[in-house]
């Protein structure tokens, strides 16, 4: 069984520091909200960019990350 790695709230250079320490994440959450909390299973590793590991999740959900399509 592999341990799933979740990154929460990463926006800049701290992302690469976390990758060096924990490896590439399986999931990236824009912020800690109830939806992100529901996606965490027992045994998963949750890495927060900022704040304590026991912080309360935000009630309102963050929007999804949108990737822009490259023009051809």
Protein Blocks (a to p, Z undefined) as FASTA:
>chain_A
ZZddddehiablmlmmmmmmnopafbdcfbacfklmmmpcehiacddfbdcfkbccdfbd
cdddddddddZZ
